[in-house]
Amino acid sequence: MWRDPWRFSSRIFEDVDREFAEAEDMVGRLFKTVREGFPSEIDTMPYYYGYQVSVGPDGKPRVREFGNVRPAAKGLIEKTGIREPLVDTSVDEKDNTLVITAEMPGVTKEDVKVNIHENYVSIHAEKDDKKYHSDIPINSELDSKSAKAVYSNGILELKIKLKKAPAPQATEVKVE
């Protein structure tokens, strides 16, 4: 017996529409719950939270959090006054240099302070309601006297010479 193909497909579309409507309602309820838990000033400022995943020089993955909000114990987000900028680190093996790039819009170069410690580099900037801070762990010896920082268009780029060249990442394997 012959079946109407359009009748079958219209039910699928109705089911998909219903699923999307339910998902939209759920997301709306979630945002309403989160908004009610915040003070009223949160509506006037952007908030963000995320993870940065990279591979360290030792070949192990590193996961860092960034943003101006943090997860609270109850699963909701609590606001912090200081934002952690999105930071990227890389080693330029050609120049034997550590390059740190940080996004910090809304401040000037006079507002940015960079300190090199034994095991980490500290970046801090503050202007009006814009406050940034990040401590970046370093597992190489740095020549702090060679450090050069440039801040332009909301991006800080810091270059620091390494005291020792990084160990080679590859090992040759003999093929038998």
N, C-alpha and C positions, 0 to 999 in steps of 0.2 A: 504494500500500500504506500501511496505517496504522502510525504509529510511536508508541511510548509517550513522551509528553512528560516524564514524571517521571524516566525513565531518563536522558534528556539533561541535565536540570537537576541531578540528583544528582552527575553527573560534574563539573559546574562547581563545585558546592559543595565537593567533595572536592579539586579543584585549588586553590580559594581557601584552604581550610583548610591545605593543604600549604604554600602560599606564605607564609601568616601564621606557621606553625610555623617555617619556615626563617628568616624575618625576626626572630622572637623569639629564636631561637638565636644569630643573628648579633649582635643587640643585647646579649644576655647575655655573649657572648664579648668584645665591645668593652668593656663595663663591667668585666668581670673583668680585662682587660688594663690598663685605666686605674687600677683600684683597686690592683693589684699594684705599679704604678709610684709610688704615693704612700706617704709615711710613714704610720704607723698613726694619728697624730693627725688626719688629714684625715677619718676616719670620724666623729669626734666634732663636727665643725663643718660648717655648711652652706657650700657653695661655689657661686658663680654667675659668669657671664660673659655679656656681651651687647653689643649695639650700640644706640645711640640715633641716629636719623636725624631731622634737622629742617632747615628752610629758614631760612637766615640773613637778616638785614635787607637784604643785597645781592641776595637772590633765589636764591643758590646753595645747594645742599644741603650740610649738614655732617654728618659721621659721627663719632661719639665712642664709644670703648669704655668700659665700666664693669664693675666686679666685683672679686672678690678672687682670681681666677686669671687667668692669661694663657696663650695658646698658646705652646708651646716650639718650637724648631727642628725637632724630630722629629715634630711633629704632636700630641704629648701635651700635657697641661696642667701648667704648673708653678705652684705656690702662691706668692703674695706675701703679706707680712704686713699690707700696707695695702690697704684696700678703696677703690675709687673709687666714690663714691655716684652714684646715678642723678640727673642734673641736668637741669633744663629751664630755658631762658631765653626770655624774651619781652619785647617792648617794648609798654608801654601808651601808645599814641599820644595818648590823651585827657589823661593826666597827664604826658606826656613823661618816662616813668620806665622804667628797665630792671628787670625782675623776674626774680630767680634763685631757683629752688626746688630744694632738694636733700634727698634721703631719707637720713637717718643715724640709724637706730634704735639704741637701747642706750646713748646718751650723754645728758648733761644740758646745759643751756644754758651752764653754767660751763666745760664741756669744749670748746666750739666757739670757734674763732678764725677771724676773717675779715679778710683784708688786701686792700686795693684798690691795685693797681699801675697803671702807665701803660697797659699793653696787656692786662692780665688781672686776674681776681679769684681769689684763693687762699682755699680753704676747707679747714680742718683741724680734726679732732676726735679726741680720744683718751681712752679710759677703759678700764682693764683690758686685755682682749684685743680690744676694739673700736677699730680705728684707721681713720680715713677721711682722704682727701686728694684734692683736685681743683683743678687750675688751669684756669679757664674763660677762653678768649680773648675779648677785647672789641675791637670795631672802631669804637667811638664814644667821644667824650670824656665822662667822667663827673664829676659834682660830688661828690667823695668826702665832703665835709662833710655832704651831705644823706642819706647812707646810713643805713638803719634795718633792723635784722635782728630777726626774731622766730623763736624755736625752740619748737615745741610738738608733742607726740606723735610725735617722730621726724622731723619735717619742719622744715627751715630755710627761711624765706622772707626774701629780701634785696631791698630796694627802693632803687634809686639813681637820682637825677635825672640826666638827660642834659643836658650843657651846651648842645647844639644840638638842635633838633627834627630828627628823621629826615627825609630827603628823601622827597617823595611817591613812592609805588611805581607809580602809574598815570600814563600819558601819554595825553592825548586825541588821537584820530586823526580827521581830517576825512574824512567819507564823501562820495564824489563820485558 
